[in-house]
Amino acid sequence: MPESPPKYDNNSKTIPFDADAFQFETIEQANGNATQIRFQTGAPDIKAGDVIVVLSGTDIYFHGMISSIEDGMAIASDPRGSLLPATVQ
């Protein structure tokens, strides 16, 4: 059966994460920084179309839109400004 497209919502929200506690898996990287990541959502109200911001103090390490969620794991992309190291944590 073909996978249904993500259901984006007109009421997306921004979800902040602390870089020191944020756990993710790098899917794609550029110049040593993660540009596409997979991470545990941790909340049932997070959905495709929401935006995540990973902060270290006032510095933005990652800012991207969630493109899909499957089995509690979300995928988000920040193709231009990511400062997250491309590692598996």
Secondary structure by P-SEA (a helix, b strand, c coil): ccccccccccbbbbbbbbcccbbbbbcccccccccccccccccccccccbbbbbbccccccbbbbbccccccbbbbbbccccccccccc
